[in-house]
Amino acid sequence: MISLLHVSDLHFGPPHYPEVARALHAFAHRLQADCIVASGDFTQRATEEQFAEARAFLNTLPSVPLIVTPGNHDVPLMRIAERVLDPYRYYRKHILPELDTVTDIPGARIVAINSTAPLKATVNGRIHQWQIDFAREAFQGIADETYRIVVAHHNFAPPPDWEGADAMPQARRALDAFTAMRVDLILGGHLHRAYLGNSLDVYAGADREHGIVIAQSGTTTSRRGRAREREKNSLNVLKLDDKHIRITHYMYFDDAGDFLPTSRHLFYRRGRPPLDDEGEVTKALWMDDRKEVRDAAV
């Protein structure tokens, strides 16, 4: 079993909410996940002070592998010369020198792709062909049972409410390529509200048998949430085994002073239940799934 804590859009700077950050710190230490994913927008305006604050907070989280990727707020917006000449200066200094990374944890390979495009698209991002090739090379030759996970800040699927956020340009090209690579899971942020579903929900694609589970986290520590998560904070906890991807969505509640589970989602890995030797779903597997669905939390 692999356990992942997925947070996003911390937005250190004026929108950052320290009280919620303290709750996240306590939550992460209680959970003790195998890995933490932070999918971009560590700052509000990409200043060195904000990056230093973000790094200081990240250093307080449990000492497990931390997967990061830049968000569009992590490159300068109004500082034009800096955005053109050295847009990742402070991100590289305080968060991570590399922008596209490959990380192995027991049972999974995680490829983080920088979807920001400082010169072309300051908001909605891009994935380039060379990055798709980078992911393909990273996933080549790994065992079939090893989870293949992609992390990017920008969204490959539109939000369910369609409020002011289309999918990333050429997202379908990337989804077709990731499906051919047998990617199991895409993690992202940017939307400031959660989306938990399957790529086949929004794009049937060339392969209708093997959808990719997509988990978008809302903003975890700022009051910039949108739609049903307006002025709300959220995160996801994922539990992965050889048959299932289980995702619990948590939201922060002021009266509790904590993140509490609000929904639970169970997906068969790679879009279908495993079959027994006779080509049938086993009764034991079905009963296990029923029990899992009845459980209140991860």
ABEGO torsion letter per residue (X at the ends): XBBBBBBBGAGBEAABBAAAAAAAAAAAAAAGBABBBBBEGABAAGBAAAAAAAAAAAAABBBBBBBBBBBAAABBAABAAAAAABAAAAAAAAABABABBBBBBBGBBBBBBBABBAAABAAAEBBBAAAAAAAAAAABGBBAABBBBBBBABBABBBAAGBGBBBBBGAAAAAAAAAAAGBABBBBBGAGBBBBBBAAAABAEABAABBBBBBBBBBAABAABBEAABGBBBBBBBBBBAABBBBBBBBBBAAAGBBBBABBBBBBBGGBBBBBAAGBBBAAAAAAAAAAAABABX
